[in-house]
Amino acid sequence: METIPKRRLLILITNQFAVLNMIHTGFLEKLSRRYDISLISDLINKRDLASINEHFNCSLELLNTHVPSEIRFLRFLRWIEKVLFFMTFNTSTRRIKVLQLGLPFRFLLYCFDKMPIVKRFSRSMLSKIREIIILISSRMFQKEGQSVLHFDGILSSSPLDIRENIIVNFLIRYTRIPAMGVVISWDNLTSKGLINSDFDQMLVWNQQMAAEFEQLYSFCKTKPKICVSGVPRFDIYFGKRTSRPAESGRKTILFATSAPKHFPDQYQIVEDLREYMQTRNGFSLLIRCHPADDPDAYRQFAAENVEIWPSQKQNRYSPFPALDFLEVLADTLFRCDVCLQVASTMRLDAAACNKPTISIAYDGNRKLPYAHSVRRLYSYSHQIPLNRLRLDHPVFSKKELFECLDKLLVEDLGSTDHRLAIQKFIHHTEAKSVNSMIQYVDEWLT
């Protein structure tokens, strides 16, 4: 009996978080059972691919096709587009970012906001500029694009990346290929500008993001079908996992650091935690460094009861995350007794693992103005609905941090089931997100 050949699917991966969503979750492993998968990526090399195929027992193909670069004129158009986008949709994120600008720029934006003609025509101008960007970008991949004309569908794992838009727009224009996008994080729609491709379908985390998409792209002539799939990397939290005590017998404080550009003095939080541990016995500290953070910044705190993970900064020439990244993250969360974070998705990660969370909302030893303080990060558009749930414990000083740690660790007042409370953000409270994504891909290509 003749075997029916698999349909061919092209997947674009240009972002580390997209790597985790697409590969480390097992999504591409399961997808490869149904389709022949080829990748275009500037993060994955042949050695990485061999490790992926061996680890997941699959046969992904890496094309020898370069990820295109953005030309200067296109960058200029996107800058105008982003300004118009934030003027048209006055999101909380936009208002905070404006506060960080110099007074002349703030005054200029204020004047633009007050001009009736801008308000009247901003949507039509935004639509026109987006159309121009799509048209120009669709012509930028013609030489390389001849090698990718034979696919049955293209999936963009970072649809807000103009480099992926260039490839998608070329294939849509010249082959009418079906295109799907995956929004990789809850903040992308309100803080990253516009998606400059006309996708057929778009996968998002939750209904809130679906509503945001409908609002922010209401001016577009062509809109994709929005599908809510949940958070693929959260599937690992809903397997058969239970909390386990630390091997040392101590209670573990986990501090998940932020990107240094958002919080340059966060090492001072570690100083405060060390001081806390010196006045109380039976605690250990685990510092989980953000991918953009440098573990060497915390080397001065190394001690028997202080662990730094990862132990060294990721090699910028090999940006592919270790294949056990999500497993290590899950083990770390289930191992800790309390999680400290700075306005990141770790609030959701910790809640999914039923761990009490302390949100750092002070700037170490300095008192910075609001526009430059970590406090501002909790007022971004995507953070506000989560703030309203009051699942975490925000602290605005070292004194409040110590008091909160005492309540959660000494008095043991931190055991609460948060999974149902965060369902509106993660959609699934079982390990169903990856299978949901597979189902949407099947329906899309049927």
C-alpha positions as CSV (number, residue, x, y, z in Angstrom):
1,M,0.0,0.0,0.0
2,E,1.4,3.4,-1.0
3,T,2.2,5.7,1.9
4,I,0.7,9.2,1.6
5,P,3.5,11.8,1.9
6,K,3.3,14.2,4.8
7,R,2.5,17.8,4.2
8,R,5.5,20.2,4.4
9,L,5.5,22.9,7.0
10,L,8.1,25.8,7.3
11,I,8.7,27.2,10.8
12,L,10.5,30.4,11.6
13,I,12.4,30.6,14.9
14,T,14.3,33.8,15.7
15,N,13.6,34.3,19.5
16,Q,14.8,32.4,22.5
17,F,11.4,32.4,24.1
18,A,10.0,31.1,20.9
19,V,12.6,28.3,21.0
20,L,11.2,27.3,24.4
21,N,7.6,27.4,23.1
22,M,8.3,25.5,19.9
23,I,11.0,23.0,20.8
24,H,11.5,22.5,24.5
25,T,7.8,22.0,25.2
26,G,7.7,19.1,22.7
27,F,5.4,20.9,20.3
28,L,7.6,20.3,17.3
29,E,8.3,16.7,18.3
30,K,4.5,16.0,18.2
31,L,4.0,18.2,15.1
32,S,6.7,16.2,13.3
33,R,4.7,13.1,13.6
34,R,2.1,14.7,11.3
35,Y,4.2,16.9,9.0
36,D,7.6,17.3,7.5
37,I,9.1,20.1,9.4
38,S,11.8,22.5,8.1
39,L,13.2,25.4,10.1
40,I,14.7,28.8,9.3
41,S,16.5,30.1,12.3
42,D,19.4,32.3,13.4
43,L,19.5,30.7,16.9
44,I,19.8,27.0,15.9
45,N,22.9,25.6,14.3
46,K,23.5,22.1,12.9
47,R,24.9,20.8,16.2
48,D,21.9,22.1,18.1
49,L,19.6,20.4,15.5
50,A,21.3,17.1,15.9
51,S,20.8,17.3,19.7
52,I,17.2,18.2,19.2
53,N,16.5,15.3,16.9
54,E,18.3,12.9,19.2
55,H,16.6,14.2,22.3
56,F,13.1,14.1,20.9
57,N,13.6,11.3,18.5
58,C,12.4,13.3,15.5
59,S,13.8,14.5,12.2
60,L,13.6,18.2,11.9
61,E,15.4,19.8,9.0
62,L,17.4,23.1,9.2
63,L,17.4,25.0,5.9
64,N,20.5,26.7,4.8
65,T,18.6,30.0,4.4
66,H,19.6,33.2,6.2
67,V,17.2,35.1,8.3
68,P,16.9,38.4,6.4
69,S,18.0,41.8,7.8
70,E,15.9,44.8,8.1
71,I,16.8,47.7,5.9
72,R,17.1,51.2,7.3
73,F,14.1,52.7,5.5
74,L,11.9,49.9,6.7
75,R,13.1,50.5,10.3
76,F,12.2,54.2,9.9
77,L,8.7,53.3,8.7
78,R,8.2,50.9,11.6
79,W,9.3,53.7,14.0
80,I,6.6,56.0,12.6
81,E,4.2,53.1,12.7
82,K,5.0,52.4,16.4
83,V,4.6,56.1,17.3
84,L,1.2,56.2,15.5
85,F,0.2,52.9,17.2
86,F,0.9,54.2,20.7
87,M,-0.9,57.5,19.9
88,T,-3.9,55.6,18.5
89,F,-4.1,53.2,21.4
90,N,-3.3,55.0,24.6
91,T,-2.4,51.9,26.6
92,S,-1.0,51.9,30.1
93,T,2.3,50.7,28.7
94,R,2.5,53.6,26.3
95,R,1.8,56.1,29.1
96,I,4.7,54.7,31.2
97,K,7.1,54.7,28.3
98,V,6.2,58.4,27.6
99,L,7.2,59.3,31.1
100,Q,10.7,58.0,30.4
101,L,11.2,60.4,27.5
102,G,12.8,63.8,27.8
103,L,10.6,66.8,28.4
104,P,10.8,68.0,24.7
105,F,9.6,64.7,23.4
106,R,6.9,64.4,26.0
107,F,5.6,67.9,25.1
108,L,5.7,67.0,21.3
109,L,3.6,63.9,21.9
110,Y,1.3,65.8,24.1
111,C,0.7,68.3,21.3
112,F,0.1,65.5,18.8
113,D,-2.4,63.9,21.1
114,K,-4.3,67.1,21.3
115,M,-4.5,67.7,17.5
116,P,-7.9,66.7,16.2
117,I,-6.6,65.8,12.8
118,V,-4.2,63.3,14.3
119,K,-7.0,61.6,16.3
120,R,-9.3,61.7,13.2
121,F,-6.9,60.1,10.8
122,S,-4.5,58.1,13.0
123,R,-6.1,54.8,12.2
124,S,-6.2,55.4,8.5
125,M,-2.5,56.5,8.5
126,L,-1.6,53.5,10.6
127,S,-3.3,51.2,8.1
128,K,-1.6,52.8,5.2
129,I,1.9,52.7,6.7
130,R,1.3,49.0,7.6
131,E,0.3,48.2,4.0
132,I,3.4,50.0,2.7
133,I,5.6,48.0,5.2
134,I,4.0,44.7,4.1
135,L,4.5,45.6,0.4
136,I,8.2,46.6,0.8
137,S,9.1,43.7,3.0
138,S,7.4,41.2,0.6
139,R,10.0,42.1,-2.1
140,M,13.0,41.8,0.2
141,F,13.3,38.0,0.1
142,Q,13.0,37.2,-3.6
143,K,16.5,35.9,-4.0
144,E,16.6,33.6,-1.0
145,G,12.9,32.9,-1.3
146,Q,13.2,30.7,-4.3
147,S,14.3,27.8,-2.1
148,V,11.2,27.9,0.1
149,L,8.4,27.9,-2.5
150,H,7.4,24.3,-2.0
151,F,5.8,24.3,1.5
152,D,2.1,23.8,2.4
153,G,2.2,26.2,5.3
154,I,4.4,28.7,7.2
155,L,4.3,29.2,10.9
156,S,5.9,32.3,12.4
157,S,6.9,31.8,16.1
158,S,7.6,35.5,16.6
159,P,5.1,37.4,14.4
160,L,6.1,40.8,15.8
161,D,9.7,40.3,14.4
162,I,10.0,42.1,11.1
163,R,12.6,39.6,9.9
164,E,10.0,36.8,10.1
165,N,7.4,39.2,8.5
166,I,9.7,39.6,5.5
167,I,9.7,35.8,4.8
168,V,6.0,35.4,5.5
169,N,5.0,38.4,3.3
170,F,7.1,37.1,0.4
171,L,5.5,33.7,0.6
172,I,2.0,35.1,0.9
173,R,2.5,37.4,-2.0
174,Y,4.1,35.0,-4.4
175,T,2.6,31.6,-3.4
176,R,-0.6,32.4,-1.5
177,I,0.7,30.0,1.2
178,P,-1.4,29.7,4.4
179,A,0.3,31.5,7.3
180,M,-0.1,31.1,11.1
181,G,1.5,33.2,13.8
182,V,2.1,32.4,17.5
183,V,2.2,35.3,20.0
184,I,4.8,34.1,22.4
185,S,4.2,36.2,25.5
186,W,1.4,38.1,27.2
187,D,3.0,41.5,26.8
188,N,3.7,41.4,23.1
189,L,0.5,42.9,21.8
190,T,0.5,46.0,24.0
191,S,4.2,46.8,24.1
192,K,5.9,45.6,20.8
193,G,4.1,47.6,18.1
194,L,2.3,46.0,15.2
195,I,2.4,42.6,13.4
196,N,3.2,43.5,9.8
197,S,1.9,40.4,8.1
198,D,-1.6,39.3,7.2
199,F,-1.8,35.9,8.9
200,D,-4.7,33.5,8.4
201,Q,-4.7,32.4,12.0
202,M,-3.1,33.6,15.2
203,L,-2.5,31.6,18.4
204,V,-2.6,33.5,21.7
205,W,-2.5,32.6,25.4
206,N,-5.9,33.6,26.6
207,Q,-9.2,35.4,25.9
208,Q,-7.8,38.7,27.2
209,M,-5.1,38.6,24.5
210,A,-7.7,37.6,21.9
211,A,-9.7,40.7,22.9
212,E,-6.6,42.9,22.8
213,F,-5.9,41.6,19.3
214,E,-9.4,42.4,18.1
215,Q,-9.1,45.9,19.5
216,L,-5.6,46.8,18.3
217,Y,-6.1,45.4,14.8
218,S,-9.6,46.7,14.3
219,F,-8.4,49.1,11.6
220,C,-6.9,46.3,9.4
221,K,-8.8,45.2,6.3
222,T,-7.7,41.6,6.7
223,K,-7.8,40.0,10.2
224,P,-6.8,36.5,11.2
225,K,-8.8,34.0,13.0
226,I,-7.8,34.2,16.7
227,C,-7.3,30.9,18.5
228,V,-6.8,30.6,22.2
229,S,-4.3,27.7,22.9
230,G,-3.0,28.4,26.4
231,V,0.7,28.6,27.4
232,P,2.6,25.7,26.0
233,R,5.6,25.8,28.4
234,F,3.1,25.7,31.4
235,D,2.2,22.1,30.5
236,I,5.2,20.9,32.4
237,Y,3.7,22.4,35.7
238,F,0.5,20.4,35.3
239,G,2.1,17.0,35.0
240,K,2.3,14.6,38.0
241,R,4.6,16.9,40.1
242,T,4.5,17.7,43.7
243,S,6.6,20.0,45.9
244,R,9.7,18.4,47.3
245,P,11.8,19.7,50.2
246,A,15.4,20.9,49.6
247,E,18.0,18.2,50.2
248,S,19.6,20.4,52.9
249,G,16.4,20.5,54.9
250,R,16.4,24.3,54.8
251,K,13.6,26.3,53.4
252,T,14.5,27.7,50.0
253,I,14.0,31.3,48.9
254,L,14.0,31.7,45.1
255,F,14.9,35.1,43.6
256,A,14.2,35.2,39.9
257,T,16.2,38.2,38.6
258,S,15.0,40.6,35.9
259,A,16.8,41.9,32.9
260,P,19.5,44.4,34.1
261,K,18.1,47.2,31.8
262,H,14.9,47.1,33.8
263,F,16.5,46.8,37.2
264,P,20.2,47.6,37.2
265,D,20.6,47.5,41.0
266,Q,18.8,44.2,41.7
267,Y,22.0,42.8,43.3
268,Q,21.0,45.0,46.3
269,I,17.9,42.8,46.7
270,V,20.3,39.8,47.1
271,E,22.2,41.9,49.8
272,D,18.9,42.3,51.6
273,L,18.1,38.6,51.4
274,R,21.6,37.7,52.7
275,E,21.0,40.0,55.6
276,Y,17.6,38.4,56.3
277,M,19.2,34.9,56.3
278,Q,22.0,36.0,58.6
279,T,19.4,36.9,61.3
280,R,17.4,33.7,60.9
281,N,18.5,30.1,60.7
282,G,17.4,27.4,58.3
283,F,17.1,29.1,55.0
284,S,18.9,28.8,51.7
285,L,18.9,31.2,48.7
286,L,18.6,30.2,45.0
287,I,19.3,33.0,42.5
288,R,17.8,32.2,39.1
289,C,19.4,34.6,36.6
290,H,17.4,36.1,33.8
291,P,18.8,35.1,30.4
292,A,20.1,38.7,29.9
293,D,21.5,38.8,33.4
294,D,25.1,37.9,34.3
295,P,25.6,35.3,37.1
296,D,29.0,36.9,37.8
297,A,27.2,39.9,39.3
298,Y,26.1,37.7,42.2
299,R,29.4,35.7,42.6
300,Q,30.3,37.9,45.6
301,F,27.3,36.3,47.5
302,A,28.5,32.7,46.9
303,A,28.2,30.7,50.1
304,E,27.2,27.3,51.4
305,N,23.5,28.3,51.5
306,V,23.5,30.4,48.3
307,E,23.2,28.8,44.8
308,I,23.4,30.7,41.5
309,W,21.7,29.2,38.4
310,P,22.9,29.1,35.7
311,S,26.4,29.1,37.0
312,Q,27.8,31.1,34.1
313,K,26.4,33.6,31.5
314,Q,25.0,32.1,28.3
315,N,27.4,32.2,25.4
316,R,26.1,34.9,23.0
317,Y,27.6,32.9,20.1
318,S,25.5,29.9,21.1
319,P,22.1,31.3,22.2
320,F,20.2,28.0,22.1
321,P,18.9,27.2,25.6
322,A,19.8,23.8,27.1
323,L,17.3,21.2,26.3
324,D,16.5,20.6,29.9
325,F,15.8,24.3,30.5
326,L,12.1,23.9,31.3
327,E,12.6,20.8,33.4
328,V,15.2,22.6,35.5
329,L,12.9,25.6,35.9
330,A,10.0,23.5,37.0
331,D,12.2,21.6,39.5
332,T,13.5,24.9,40.8
333,L,10.0,26.2,41.4
334,F,8.7,23.0,43.0
335,R,11.8,23.0,45.2
336,C,11.4,26.5,46.6
337,D,9.2,27.6,49.4
338,V,8.7,31.2,48.2
339,C,9.5,32.9,44.9
340,L,10.7,36.5,44.6
341,Q,10.2,38.1,41.2
342,V,10.3,41.5,39.4
343,A,7.2,42.1,37.2
344,S,7.8,39.0,35.0
345,T,5.9,35.9,34.0
346,M,7.4,34.2,37.0
347,R,4.3,35.5,38.9
348,L,2.3,33.2,36.7
349,D,4.9,30.4,36.8
350,A,4.9,30.4,40.6
351,A,1.1,30.5,40.9
352,A,0.9,27.6,38.5
353,C,3.1,25.7,40.9
354,N,1.1,26.9,43.9
355,K,4.1,28.8,45.3
356,P,3.7,32.0,47.3
357,T,5.2,35.0,45.4
358,I,6.7,38.2,46.6
359,S,6.9,41.0,44.0
360,I,9.8,43.3,44.4
361,A,8.6,46.9,44.0
362,Y,11.5,48.9,45.5
363,D,14.8,49.9,44.0
364,G,17.3,48.6,46.4
365,N,19.1,51.3,48.4
366,R,17.9,54.1,46.1
367,K,14.6,55.9,45.8
368,L,14.1,56.5,42.1
369,P,11.4,58.6,40.5
370,Y,8.4,56.5,39.3
371,A,9.3,56.7,35.6
372,H,12.6,54.9,36.3
373,S,11.6,52.8,39.3
374,V,10.7,49.1,39.2
375,R,7.3,50.1,40.5
376,R,6.4,51.3,36.9
377,L,6.8,47.8,35.6
378,Y,3.7,46.6,37.5
379,S,1.6,49.3,35.7
380,Y,2.2,47.9,32.2
381,S,-1.0,46.9,30.4
382,H,-0.5,43.2,30.7
383,Q,0.3,43.4,34.4
384,I,-2.7,45.3,35.6
385,P,-5.3,42.5,35.4
386,L,-3.0,40.2,37.3
387,N,-2.5,42.8,39.9
388,R,-6.2,42.8,40.6
389,L,-6.1,39.2,41.6
390,R,-3.9,40.0,44.6
391,L,-2.2,36.6,44.4
392,D,1.3,37.9,45.2
393,H,2.7,40.1,48.0
394,P,4.2,43.3,46.7
395,V,6.9,44.8,48.9
396,F,8.0,48.4,48.7
397,S,11.0,48.4,51.1
398,K,13.5,46.1,52.8
399,K,11.4,46.2,56.0
400,E,8.3,45.0,54.1
401,L,10.3,42.3,52.4
402,F,11.5,40.9,55.8
403,E,8.0,41.1,57.3
404,C,6.6,39.3,54.3
405,L,9.2,36.6,54.4
406,D,8.5,36.0,58.1
407,K,4.8,35.5,57.4
408,L,5.3,33.2,54.5
409,L,8.3,31.2,55.8
410,V,8.3,31.4,59.6
411,E,4.5,31.6,60.2
412,D,3.9,29.5,57.1
413,L,0.9,31.5,55.8
414,G,1.7,31.0,52.1
415,S,-0.2,27.7,51.2
416,T,-3.0,28.6,48.8
417,D,-4.2,27.0,45.6
418,H,-3.7,29.7,42.8
419,R,-4.3,27.6,39.7
420,L,-8.0,28.3,39.2
421,A,-7.4,32.0,40.0
422,I,-5.0,32.3,37.1
423,Q,-7.0,30.3,34.6
424,K,-8.0,33.4,32.7
425,F,-4.3,34.1,32.0
426,I,-3.1,30.5,31.2
427,H,-6.4,29.1,29.8
428,H,-5.6,25.5,30.7
429,T,-5.0,24.2,34.2
430,E,-4.0,20.8,32.8
431,A,-1.3,19.8,30.4
432,K,-3.4,20.6,27.3
433,S,-1.8,23.6,25.7
434,V,0.6,21.8,23.3
435,N,-2.1,19.4,22.1
436,S,-4.4,22.4,21.7
437,M,-1.8,24.0,19.4
438,I,-1.4,20.8,17.4
439,Q,-5.2,20.7,16.9
440,Y,-5.3,24.3,15.7
441,V,-2.5,23.6,13.2
442,D,-4.4,20.5,11.9
443,E,-7.5,22.5,11.4
444,W,-5.6,25.4,9.8
445,L,-4.0,23.1,7.2
446,T,-7.1,20.9,6.5
